[in-house]
Amino acid sequence: MNFYSIAPFIQQYYPQYYSIERYPAGRCACIRKVADEWGILGNFARTPLALGNVVFKNSEQLFQLMKFKDKDAVEAVYAAANPKFTAKHWEKSFRRSDWGSIIVDAMKFCLQAKYEQCASFRDALAKTAERFIVEDQTSFPKKTADTWGVKLVQDEYVGPNLLGRLLMELRDNGNLSYWLPDDAFLFTQYL
């Protein structure tokens, strides 16, 4: 198993999200780039979030930090221009041992925080009401979409689309249920 692959974690701990979905391309709100129409729905959108006295530049930074308890890793990822890339560097040695069992709950927490703290995100999410939300990874070099997204295949988007599914769940319910361990936010003590 590839150390960075999250599909095995989804299959083991979140089987309800372990599937390949299909969406008609003409009925989708596609997350591609931050500057695009639906870019604010993506985790890299410039939507600052606060957790206590700590401010994060976006939900991606918060999500990446939730992988760690180690001070050096936390400080490096927090200071990084690209927290996702920097987190990969630190994961081999310092990723939480329980990360696979909390990964979806961590993402749910980040999306819920963004929903509660960012009116422009809530407004954009509401505007997708008649659409499917997908993270379009068609331009990614991999042959298939990773766990979070989809790829365009003829006139359909195909893939696990975990991010899109969580966003639609949040849009439709106004709330995402999650469970995180007591030490999930231990990393904030270093910031």
C-alpha positions, 0 to 999 in steps of 0.5 A, spaced: 500 500 500 502 506 498 503 510 504 499 516 502 493 513 499 487 514 503 482 509 499 484 503 504 483 508 510 476 510 507 474 502 505 476 500 512 473 506 517 468 509 512 465 504 508 459 508 506 464 513 502 467 507 499 464 507 492 465 510 485 460 515 483 457 518 476 454 525 475 452 528 469 457 533 467 452 538 465 449 538 472 455 539 476 458 545 480 466 543 478 471 545 483 477 546 479 481 553 481 480 558 487 479 563 481 474 559 478 466 560 479 466 555 484 473 555 487 470 558 494 468 551 495 475 548 495 479 547 501 485 552 498 480 558 497 482 564 501 477 563 507 480 564 513 478 560 519 479 561 527 480 555 532 481 559 539 486 564 538 489 561 532 487 563 525 488 558 519 489 561 512 484 556 509 481 549 511 486 545 507 491 548 512 487 546 518 486 539 515 493 538 514 495 540 521 490 535 524 495 530 521 500 532 527 502 532 534 509 534 533 511 541 534 516 541 529 511 538 524 506 543 526 510 549 525 513 547 519 506 546 516 503 552 519 508 556 516 508 553 509 506 557 503 503 550 501 501 546 507 499 540 503 506 539 500 509 540 506 505 536 510 507 530 505 514 531 507 513 530 515 508 525 514 512 519 514 515 520 520 510 524 524 503 523 522 498 521 527 498 513 528 490 514 528 490 519 522 486 513 517 481 512 522 479 520 523 481 523 516 473 523 514 471 526 521 477 531 520 475 533 513 468 534 516 470 538 522 474 543 517 468 544 512 463 545 518 468 550 521 468 554 514 461 553 513 460 557 520 465 562 519 465 564 512 458 567 509 461 567 502 462 560 502 455 558 505 452 563 500 456 559 494 454 552 497 447 554 497 447 557 490 449 549 488 442 547 490 440 544 483 447 541 482 452 536 484 458 538 487 465 535 484 472 536 485 474 536 478 481 532 477 481 531 470 487 535 469 491 531 474 496 526 471 494 520 474 489 516 470 484 515 475 481 520 480 483 520 487 479 519 493 477 526 494 475 527 486 472 525 479 475 525 472 471 527 466 469 521 462 465 522 456 459 526 458 460 524 466 464 525 472 466 519 475 470 518 481 469 517 489 468 524 489 468 524 497 469 532 497 463 533 493 459 528 497 461 532 504 459 538 501 453 536 498 451 533 505 453 540 508 449 544 503 443 539 504 443 538 512 447 545 514 451 540 519 456 535 518 456 529 524 463 528 526 467 525 532 474 526 533 479 524 539 480 528 545 487 530 542 485 532 535 487 539 536 493 538 540 497 541 535 494 548 536 498 549 543 504 550 538 501 556 534 
